[in-house]
């Protein structure tokens, strides 16, 4: 009874999703898959191809690093604005001025918008605007990660010890000085650790965004996949795994030293 009810509920979804698993057993599909898999078991290893793969891998790392740097340029000022602990208007009264509260809320909504749109969607939009290439990937990472970094930075600062920053603000210090000499020493390790983690994520994201034309290793893999060049795909997949593993290793070592 329950199985039949589940099938009745599932059937319309299967129809509307155009789920047709029998296509996998079509003779033409089986032949194409067989040729691809047989080629896939023999990764391409010519010197010219490997040089191209290494070059595209370096571009992928560069996209992630440049995108994260641009994200930091926007995230740091936004963190200053949205962190209530660094608010000068709350001194004495404990209540924030209406203008300050409205500005802080507006910045928060902008950050919500930036991080709500995945970097892959931003990359699709920028590919239409600036064309194929790494520029779209850099801008996509910059926008999405700006929202993510600012939000988490503010939360880290809000949860750290507020004594030093409160003392500086109460004695006439500016917001930036309170951040640098009060809040930052308390939360520096956690802030840097999260930044390094985001750099690792940016490397993964930049490789994936290549599939929509944002440059790097992913774009080359997408081209080889469309040409059914299984050997080339195998080599780039191995490089992709090594790249992510290396980024994860560097990130782990840095966080361990910080911790």
N, C-alpha and C positions, 0 to 999 in steps of 0.2 A: 504493500500500500504506500509506504513512505517513498520507496524507489520510484513508483509510478508517478506520485505527486511531484517528486523532484524532477523527473523527466518532462512533465508537463510544463513546469516553470522554466526549465532550462531550454526547452526547444525553441521558443520565440527568440531567445538570446542568440542561440546558434544560427538561426535563420538570418537575423539582422546583422550579425557579425560576419556573415558569409563564410562560415567555417566549413571548409571542404577538404578534409584530410585525405580523401581518395586521390587528390591531385598528386600526392607524394608517390603514388604507385603507377602513375602514368609512364608508359615506356620511354617517352622522350625525356621526361623529368629524371627518370632513373638513369638514363644514359648520360645526361649532362652531369648529374651528381657523381656518377661513377668516374667520369673523366676528371672532374675537379678533385675528388678525393685521391685518385691515383697520382695526380700531379702534386697534391698537397703533401704527400708522404716524402717528396723529394724537394726540400726547401732550396730556393734559388740562392746561389752563393758565388756568382761571378763578382770579380773585383769592382767592376763599374756599378753593379746593382748594390753591393754592400756599401760602397762610398755614398751612393744616393740615400740609402737608408740611414746611415750615420748623420748625413747632412740634415735630413728631415727630422731625425730624432733631436738634434740640437735646436732646430727651429721650434719643436714642440716645447722643449725646456725654456727657450727664450720667450715664447708666447706666455707661458705660465708665469715666469718671473716678471716680465714687463707688466702684465695684467695685474699681478698682485701689487707691484709698486704703485701703479696708478690708483688702485683701490685704496691703498694706505693714504695717498694724498687726499682723498675724500673722506676716508673713515676717521682719521685723527681729528680734523675740525668738527665733524659730526659728533664724535664722542664727547668733545668738550661741550657741545651745545645740549646734548640729551642727558648727560650725567647730572642728576639732581644734586649729588653731593658736592659738585663744583659750582653750584649756583650761588652767586653773590647776593642776589635779591632776597634770599631766605635768611640772611644773617640777622640776628636780633629777634625778628618776628617769627621766624620759622615758616612763614607763608610766602609763596612765590608771587611776584607781581604778575598781573594778568597778561601783560604784553610778553613777558618772559615765558609764561606757561603756554601761550598760543604759539610762540616761535618754536619752543621745544616740541610741542605736539605736531606742528607742521613738519619739522625735520624727521620726527619719528614716522610719520606717514610716508614721507619720501623713502626712508630706509625700508619700510614694509614693502613698498612698490618695487624697489630695486631687488630685494632678495626673494620676492614672491615669483618673479619671472625667472625661470631656469636659464643658466648661461647658454644652453643649447638654443633656446628660443631667441635670446638676444643675438646669438651668432647668426641665426637664420635672417633676422632683420638687418643686421649690419652687412651681411653678404649681399643683400639687395641694394644697400646704400653705397658701400665702398667697393663692392666687387669681391671676387674670390681672393683669398690670401690671408696671411697672419693678422693683418690689421683688424679684421672682424673678430678674430678670436681674442686678441688683446683687449679690445673694447668690451666684449661680452663678459670676460672675466672681471674686468675693472668694475663694471656696473654691479654685477651680482655680488661680488665679494666685498664691495664697498658697504653694501647693506648688511651683509653677514658680520663683517669685522666690527663695524661701529656698534651693532647691537650687542655682540658678545663682549667687546671691550667695555662698554658701559656697564654691563652686568657684573663683570669682573671687578671693576672699580667700585661699584656700589656695594659689593659684598666684602671688600677689603677693609682693613682698619682705617677709620676716618679721623682719628685723633690728630695726625700730623697735618692733613689738608685742612681740617676745620680750624686748627690753630693759625695756620698761615692766612686763611681767608679772614679770620677775625682780627688779625693784626694788619690788615690793609693790603695783603698780597693779591695779585691778579689771579685770574682763573688758570692761565697757562703755568704760572710759577707754582701754584698749588698742585697742579697735575705733575709737574716735573720733579718737584722737591718733596711733595707730600704723599700723593697717591701712588705715583709710579714706583718708588722704591719698594713699597709694600706688595705690589702686584706685578712687578717686572717679569719674574720667572713665568708666571701663568700667562701673561700677555704674549711673551715671546714664544712660549710653547704652543699656544693656539695659532699664532702667526705661521710658525713652521708647519703645523698640521695643515693649515689652509694652503700653503705652498704645495704640499704633497697632493692635496685634492685638486689644486689648479693644474698640476701636471696631468693627472688623470683626465680632468675635464678638457684640457686643450687637445689631448689626443682624440677624445671622442668628438669634439667639435669639428675636427678635420673631416668627418663624414658628411658635414653639411657645407663644405667648401671653405672652412676657416684656416686652411693651411696645415702644415706639419705632417706627421706620420699618418694620422688618421685619413687625411685626404688621399695620400698615395695608396693606402690600403683599400679605400673605397674604389679608386680607379682600377686597381688590380682585381678586386672582387667582381666588378662589372665586366671585366674582360675574361673572367673565369680562369685567371692565372693562379692556380692553386699553390704552386711553388713560391711565387712572390708573396702571396698572402701568408703562407707558413712562416717565411723568414721575417716578415714585418710583425706577425703576431708574436714570434719569439722575442723580437726586439721590444715590442710593446710590453710584454711581461717583464723583461729585464729592466726596462725603464721604470715601470711602476715599483718593482722590487727595490731598485736602487734608491728611488725617492723615499720609499718607506724606510729603508735602512738609514739614510741620512737623517730623516725626520726623527727616527727612534734614538739615534746617537745624540742628536742635539738636545732632544727633550730629556734624555738621561743625564746629560751634563748639566742642564739647567736645573733638573730636579735634585 
